[in-house]
Amino acid sequence: MIKAKPDVEALTPYVAPLEGRRSLLRLDFNESTVGPSPAVVDAIRNLPADAYATYPEYAGLNEAFAATLGVAVKHVEAFNGVDAAIRAIFDAYGERGGAFLTTVPTFGYYEPCARQQGMVIDEVPYLDDLKYPLAAITRRLEARPRLFFICNPNNPTGTLMTSRAIVALARAAPETLVVVDELYVAFTGQSVVPAALELSNVVTLQSLSKAAGLAAVRLGFAVGHPTIIDRLRRVTGPYDINMFAVVAGKAALADPDHMQRYVAEVLAARTWTCGELERLGVRCSAEGGNYMLVWPPGDCEGVVQALRARGILVRSMARKPVIDGSFRLTIGTVAHMQRFMTAFSAVIDREVHA
């Protein structure tokens, strides 16, 4: 066997349990529970046959997304999902021996990307009440790490930082590339864009996977200073985004009402679900995003499996620092959450009286 480079040989693949989910109520991966705008489906169905045989054309895609943010197109670049943008950042800016600063727990794909580059990983735990460890991060930034990622709101804790606080951190660390993962910004309304665009050390990541319901076609965007956008383009393939994603993205961006209606429904459902869990005396945390953490009574893993047996998927947070004993619950529509609460109430009643 021909071995890969040592950093790759030492890696464990980042694997998400995605198979066999489609027939169930998917409240585990923070996907849209209603799907994209009907205009997206129509646009894909109306693609002519020659579109399948032709390399994709990207004209207008970056412009359309830039227009939704009210920024110049020079600040925007599309990627094959935010995961591809994350990988491009590490390819362009990660270096062996350089420090990668982040929090824990957070999105799991950052760490393997850093390890592949041979970076030194510095993880700062969230506080016990899930507040952001601002004082500790501020001290760590004094060491001038190469890369600093902040997931905002953080997945999975939901912790939300103000844009003012993030910009202040970036200004205090001009030699560090600050990456702000805003995958769930549609549900918070809080972004460092456009305030951070004047800074040459900040890049923001946004996506159409969540509120727009385009997780399957993979379309994300990097938004930042033109010098950063240029470097990310240098490490990205010429046809990484397929034509279905281009067509779907343009159609979704042309129908903002669909996203706005869904976001409003999710926020209402989140408030209702929190109230129901509190009524049952169940701890939950739902500061930001279309998800929350739930600490069920009894055996969390048993609750997760019992919910699955009732056709509902949630994501166990077992063995994760600070939040062990909880599961992450995606927020869907009010009807979806009513179904969840009915099943959850029955499951925990069994756990409590077992």
N, C-alpha and C positions, 0 to 999 in steps of 0.2 A: 504494500500500500504506500502510495506517495502521500506523505503527511502535508497538511496545510501549515501555514506559519504558526508558531507556538501560541500566539494569542488566540487564534481560531481553534486550535486543538484543545485549548483549555475552556472553551465556551460551552455552555449548555444552551441548546436552541430555545428561543422564546416561542412557546407553543400555547395557543389559546384553544380551549375546548369548544370548537365551533360546529362540530358535526352533530347531526340528528336533532337540530333545534327547531326546524321550520314549522313543525306541527304543534309546537308548544307556545304558551304566552311567554315571550322573550323579555324578561325583566332582568337580564344578567349582563348585557354588554352595552347598555346605554344607547341602543339604536332607536330610531324612530319606530313607534308602534303603529303608525298609520301609513307610512310610505311617502313617496315624493308627490309633488303636484301632478295632477293628471296631464298637465302640459308636458311634463318630462316623458311620460310613457308614450304620449302621442308623437313627440319629437323623435324618439328612438324608433318607433314603429314606422315612421315615415321616411327613414333613411333609404335612399335608393340602393340598388344592388352594388353599384360600383363603389359605394362608400366603404364596403367591406374589403375591397381589393386595393384601396388607395391608402397610402400613408396619411395619417391624420394631419389636418391643418388647424392651427391654433389661433388664427387671427380673431381678435375680438374677445377672447376668453379673459385674459388679464385685464383688458379694458373694462369689461363688464363687472368684474369683481372690484376693481379699483373704484368704479363709480358708486358701488354700494357703500364703500367706506368714505367716499369723498376725498380721495387722495390721487395724486398723479400716478400714472401707470408705471413710471420708472421705479416705484417702490414695491411692485407686486410681481410675483412669479408663481405660476401654477406647478403643482407636483402630483405624482401618482399617489395621492393620499398624503396626509401629514407625516406618516411613517417614513415615506421617501424623503420628505424635507428634513426630518430629523437625521436620517442617514447621511444626507448631503452635507449637513452642518458638521457632522463628525468627520466626514471625508475631507472637507475643506479646511476645517479649523482644529480638529483633534490631532494631537501629536504625542508620541511616546514620551512618557514621563511627565507630561503636563497634567495639571489637576483639573478634575471635573467635579464641580460642586453642585449638590442638589439636596433635596430633602428626602425623608423616608417616613412612611410609605408614599410612593408616587407611581406614575405610569412606568410599567416594567420594561419598556423597550429602550429607555435611555441607557441603562446600565450595560447591556450587551454591546451596544454601539460604542460606548466608551472603552470597554474591555478589548474590543477588536482593534482599537487604535493604540492599545498599550498604555492607556491613561491611568492615573492614580485617582481612585474614586473616593470622594469625601462626602459622606451622607450625614446630614443633620436631622435627627428625629423631630417630628412634630411634638408639641407639648401634649401633656396628658389630656387637656381639654380641647385638643386638635387645633389650637391657635398656631399661627405661623411662628417659627423660632427666629424672629427678626434679630434679636440681640446676637445670637450665636452666628447667624449668617453674616451679619455685619462684620463681626470679628474675623470670620473665615475669608471674607473678601479682601481683607487687608493683606493677605498672602498672595494676592493677584493670581487667582486660578485662571486657567486658559478658557474654560467654559463654565457658565453658571446657568442652570435650567430652573425655571420656576413655572410650575403648572398652575394656572390660575383661571377658574377655581381648580384646586388640586383634585386629581383623581387618584385615590378614592375618597379622601377625607371631606371633600367639598369646601375646604378652607379657601376663603376669598381675600385677596390682598387688594388694597386700593391702587389705582394706577399711579397716584402721586407717590406712594411708598415705593413702588417698583422703579419708577423713573429716578427717584432719589438714590436707590441702590445702584442703578446703572451709572449715574453721574459720579458716584463716589468710587467707581471701579472702572475707569476709562480704558484700562488694558485688558479687561475681561469681556468676552463676548457674552452678552446676556440674552438668553433665549426664553421668550415668554410664550408658553403653550396655552393658547386661548381657544381650545377646541370647543368649549362650552359657552363661549361668549354670548351667543344668542339668548341664553337663559339668564344671564347676569346683567347684560347691558353695560358692562364695565370693561374697557379696553385701554391699553396704553397707546393705541392709535387714535389720533395722529400725534399725540404729545411726544412720543419717543422717536418719531421719524427724523428729527433733526440730529439725533445721536448716532454716531457711526459705530456704536458697539451694542446695538439692540436690534433683534429681529423677532417678529411675532409670527406665530403659526395659527392659522384658522382653517376651518374645514366646512364642507357641505355634507359631511357624513351624518351629522346628528339632526339638527333642526330641519334640514332640507331633505333628509331621508335618502341620501345617496351613498350609503356605506358600501354597497356592493360594487359600484363603478369606480371608487377610489379617486377622490379629487380633493386636494388641499392646497393651501396657498401660504407662501412666506411673504411677509410684509415688513419692509425695513429700509434702511439707508441703501441707496443705489450701489455703494461699494460692496455691501454684503450680498445683495441680490446678484451682482455680477459674478462674485466668487462661487456662489451656489450653482449658477448656470454652468460654470466651467467643469463641474464634477457630475453633471446630469446628462443622461443620454438624450439624443435628439428626438426620439419618439417614445418617451417613457409613458406618456398619457395617451390612452386609446381614444378613438373617435367617439365611442359611446359616452365616455366621461365628458368630452368636450360638448357634445350635443346636449347631454343631460344637464351639465353645469349651466350652460347658457339659458336653457329653458327654466331651470329652477330660479336663477337670478332674475329672470323676467317676471316671475310670479312671487313677489315677496309676501303677498297677502297669505299664501298658503303657509309659509313659515311662521308668520306672525300669529295666525290663528292657532297653529299647533303649539307654539311657545306659550301662548296665553292659556291654552287648555292644560298643558303640563304644569304650569305654575299654580293654577287652581287645584289641580290634582295633588300636587305636592303639599299644599297647605292642608287640604282635606285629609291626606294620608297621615301627616304629622299629628293632626288633631286626634285621629282614630287611634294611632299608636300610643299617644300620651294618655288617652282615655283608658287604655288597657294597662298602663303603667310600664310600657316598653320604652326603653331608651332608644332615641334616634338622633341623627345629626344630618341636617339638610341645609347648609349655608348657601351652596351654589351648585348650579348644574341641574341636569335632568335625572338626578340620582340622589340617594341618601344612604347612610349607614344605619343598620338596625341591629341591636343587640337582643336577640330573643332569650327568653328564660330557658333554662335547661341546656341541652346539648345542641349547639349551633349547627353542627354537621348533620345531626339527625333532623333538625328542622328543614335544612336545605334539601335533604333527600326526600323528606315527606312532602314538601311543596312540589318537587319534581314529579312525584307520584300522582299529584293532583293536577299535573299539566302546566306548572308554573316554574320558570327558571329564575334563580337569583344567583349571585356570585359570592361564594364563600371567601372570607378574608382570613381564613385560618393561617396561623403562623406569621402573619404580617405584623411588624412592630407597631405598637401603640393600639392597634385596632383588632387584635386577635379576639375571637369570640363573637365577631359581627359578620353580617353579610351585606353586600352592596345591592341595593334595590333600585332598578331603573324605574323612573316615573313615566307612565304612559298617560292615557286619557283617564278621566274620572271613572268611566266604566271599567277600564282595565284594573284600576286600583281598587275598585269595589270588589272585583273578582278576587284580587290578591288578598284583601282584608278578610273576606269570607273564609278563604282557605287557611290563611295564617291564624285566624282566631281559633279555628278548629284544631289546627296542629299544636298550637301552644297550650290549648286547654288539655289536650292529650298529654303533652310533656309535663305540665304542672301536676296533673293527677296520676302520672304513671307510677 
